[in-house]
Amino acid sequence: MNQVVLIVAAMIPAGFIATYMWRALAVVAVTRIDPESDLLLWVRAVSTALVAALVMRMIIAPSAVLSTIAVEHRFAAVAIGIAAFYAAYRSTQIATFATVIALVSLHVVLG
């Protein structure tokens, strides 16, 4: 038990240090990078593609509790979330909220 506590006690500060080190470096770097540079546009495109791929993986091949929800309900919830995104003037918070509410509602009502 004591070893587990020590490991967790060491992991939490290590996680904070790793996270905030990169954030501090990003603050320094952002002052020197042109937001419309080819490098930054490429990074933005790659990060968007990675997020899209992960979302599709969660829909098509989910794990754990999400796999108990029908695939049709998962696709319908994403469609509702996309519609909410554009209806709310590209608000990611509203789209995320609408997607979660739709997913839970479809699962509870339709089983």
N, C-alpha and C positions, 0 to 999 in steps of 0.2 A: 504493500500500500504506500509506503513512504517513497519508494522509487517512482511510482506513478505520479505522485504529487510533485516530486522534484522534476520529473520530465516535463510535466505540464507547466510548472512554474518557470522552467527554462524556455519552453516553446513560445509562451505568450510574449515575453519581451523580445525574443528573436524575431517573431512575426512583426511586431511593431517596428523594430529597427529596420528590417528589410523593406517594409512598406514605406516608411517615412524617408528612408534614404533615397529611394527612387523618386518619391514625390519632390524632395528637395532638389535633386538633380534635374527633374523636369521643370521646376520653377526657374532654375538658372538657365536651362537650355531654351525655354520658350521665349525668352527675351531676344534670342539671337536667331530664331528660325522664322522665316517668312511663312505665314499661314497658307499661302497659295503656292508654295514651292512644290516642285514635282515630287520630292521625297515625302512631304507631308500628305499630299494627295494620294500617293501610293499607300502610305501607312493607313490612312483613313479608309481606303478601298479594301485593303486586306482585313482590317479589323471589322468592317461591316460584313464582309464575306464570312469571316469566322463566326460572328454572332448569328448570321443567317443559317450557317451550317449546323451550329449547335441547337438552334431552335428546331430545325427540321429533324435532327436526330432525336430530340426530346419528343417530337410528335410521332415519328415513324417507329422508333425503337426505344421506347421509354424504359426506365428501370424503376424498381421499387413500387411505390404506391401509384404513380402515374400510369403504370401498365395495367392497372385494374379499370381504368376509364376507357371506354370504347374509342377506337380510332376516329370514328365519325364525329364524336363529340369533341375530340381534340382539334380536328380540322375546323369544325364549326366555330369553336371558341376563338381560334386564331383569325378566322374570317371576320368575326365580330370585333375582335381587337383591332384589325386593320381598318375596318370601317370606322371605328371610334377614333382611331388615330387621325384619319383625314377629316372626320366630322368635327373634331375638337381642335382644328387648326394645327395639326402635327404635334399634339401633346403626348409624349411618351408615358407620362404618369396616368393620364386618363385611359390611354390604350391598354396599359398593363392592368389597371383596375378593371376595365371592362372585360378583358380576356379572362382574368381570374374569376370574376363573378359569373361570366358565361359558362366557364368550365365547371364550376361547382354547381351552378343551377342545372345545367344539362345532366350532370351525373346524378344529382339528387332526384330531379323530376323524372328523367327518362331511364335512369338506372344504368 
